[in-house]
Amino acid sequence: MRAFPRALFGRRARRRWIHLILGGALAMPYVFVGQLVVGPAMDARYVFQDLFLQLASFAVGLPLAAVTALFPLTRPLESGAVRWLCGVAPDLLAYGPARSRAAKGRTAAWFTLHLGLGGIISGMSLALPPFAVFLILLPALARFHADAVDLPASLDHTWVYALAPAVGVASLLALAACAAGCGALLARWAPALLGPAPEDRLAAAERRAADLAVRNRLARELHDSVGHALSAVTLQASAARRVLDSDPEFVREALAAIEDTTRRTVGELDAVLGVLRDGDTPGTAPAPTLDADLGGLLRRTRAGGLRVRCELGVDPAALPPLLSREAYRIVQEGLSNALRHGGPGDGADHGVALRVARAGDRLEITVENPLTGSAPCRPGGGHGLRGIADRARLLGGTSEAGPAGGMWRLRVRLPMKDPA
């Protein structure tokens, strides 16, 4: 029972009514231009005194509205009004200028429809309420102010005065129903006429894909740099604590490695956060490379007590910059896994074997460390392994990770050619 009054006079119906009134207000300049055409053509001096001439002026003005709807700002303004006043979901509307012919045609159709229905509802809103109020008050006026009522003889009957209030109320309800129906019609047609065209959807998808790629790149950079630093610092501090009294020299080396690791990580973190603040692409931020930073990475890892054997079968300085940068991150994450799942006491006889060599036209990176009882076997798990797989895939390479003969082996193959 409450649904009917809410549909006619609820908040949504009132906002859509306002949207129609705005359409009527926008239609007025076109109606005035139509009068300049209709008046001389019909040899009429006062167009507003004739309902037919008013409707003719309105009909002449609507095609002019369709032409002006081709301006670029029409669709963004109309989409904003529909979003706030008609209750249409934002993702169903296009907020950029219409570029294709089809999109411009739909925008023109919408603008004409909005002004046409808005002009009709605005005219009804101006004319019907005073008329309805007069009908509702007609019996009282006839009783107490008979000289103020001058009805035609054909309507000067008792039943006319009795039915007049009901007709007045029905007129107001009819106005509300027309406004609600036209508002619902516009809200239903808005996605079809103002919605994104295929090229708009493609552009939006490309923007989302680019944004997602930037976010994934930043996530990988943060995970690799900060994650490795925390693993290394934890292991170095643990090793230093165990030999605090017996080996002061090792403790000094561990503390120096902790200081160096944290200093470098803060610098890398500032670079990544600078990308977030300035909106630059991640490639513009300074990043460590295999040529310049592999030695420091190995030194900091060994300072935690983990033995690392490194075999270089390729000159890091000869690698393309992008390949050198991504290879460093892959090596860093491989050593981080060994730090997390190994430690100075686990597998110390074997340590970690790192091999970076050229295999044909590809750069092959292999990291092996012993499996321990505390090290979980997760061939496809962990954010780090997923990050390594993403890096390899973006460069056109492959990655494999899993147990092999009592060892955990990470093998990555990357093309030597620097991708565009």
C-alpha positions, 0 to 999 in steps of 0.5 A: 500500500505504501509503494504507490505513494512512494513511487509518486512522491518519494525521494527518487520520484522528486529528484527525477521530477527536478531532472525533468524540470531542468530539461524544460528549462533547457528547452526554453531557449529553443522554444523562443527560437521556434517562435521566431520561425512559427510567428511569421510563418503563421502570421501570428503576432502573439504566439503565447496566446495560442496553445497550437502555436506554442506546441508548434514552436516547441516542435520546431525548437527540438531539432535545434536541440538535437544539433547543439547536442553534438557539442563535446560537453553535452554527454558529460553534463547529461551523464552527471545530471542522470547520475545524481538525479535519476539514480542510475549507477555510475558504471552504466554511464559514459562521462567523456565526450562522445567521439564516434558518430554512433555515440554522438547520435545517441547523445543527440537522441537523449538530449532531445528526449530529455528536453521534450519530456522535460518541456511537457512535464514543466508545462503541466507543472505550471498549468495543472496545480493552479487549475487543480487548486481552483477546482478543489476550492470551487464549492467554497467559492460558489458558496461564499463568493458567488460573484467570483465564480462565473461558469458557463451555463452548461456547467452551472450545475450542482453535480459540477460543484460536487465533482470539482474537488475530486477532479482537482485531486485527480489532476494532481495525481495525474501530474505526479504519475506522468512525472514519475513515469517520464522520470522512470522512462528516462532512467531506463533509457539513460544507459542505452543512450548515455552508456559507454560505447565499445571504444569507451569500454576498451579505453576504460579497460586499457586504463584499468589494465595499465593501473593494475600493471603498475600496482602489480609492479610496485607490489613486486618491488616492495615484496622483493626489497622489503621482504628480503631485507626483513628476512636477512636482518632477522637471520643476521640478528639471530646469528649475532645473538647466538655468538654474542659472547664467543665471536665478537668479530662476527657480531660486528660484521652482522651489525654492519650488514644489518645497517647496510641492508636497512639503509639500502632498503629505505632508499629502495622504499623511498624510490617506490613511494616516490612512484606512488606520489608522483604517478611516474612509471615504475621504470623511472625509479632507480633500481638495483641491477645484477652488475652493480649490486650482486656483490653487496647482496651476497655479502649481506646474505652471508653475513647472516651465517648462510653459506652461498656459493655463486657461479657466474657464467656470464658477464653481468655488465654485458646484460641489457639494463632491464634484464639485469634489473629483473635478474637481480630481483629474481636472485634476491627473492631466491636467496630470500626463500633460502633465508626463510626456509633455511638458516645458519644451522640448517643445511650449513654443510651444503649452503645455497648454490647460485648459478647465473649462466648463459644457455643458448639465447637465454639467461639461466638463473638457478638457486638451490638450497637443502630441504629441511623439516621446517621448510614447507614444500609449496611448488606453487605457493608464496607471493615471492614465487608468483612474483618471480613467475610474473617477472619471467612471463613479462620478459618472455621467459619461464620459471620452475620451482619445487623439490628435486632430490632433497633440494629446493630448486628455483630455475628461471630462464630469461631471453637475453634480448632486451624486450621493448 
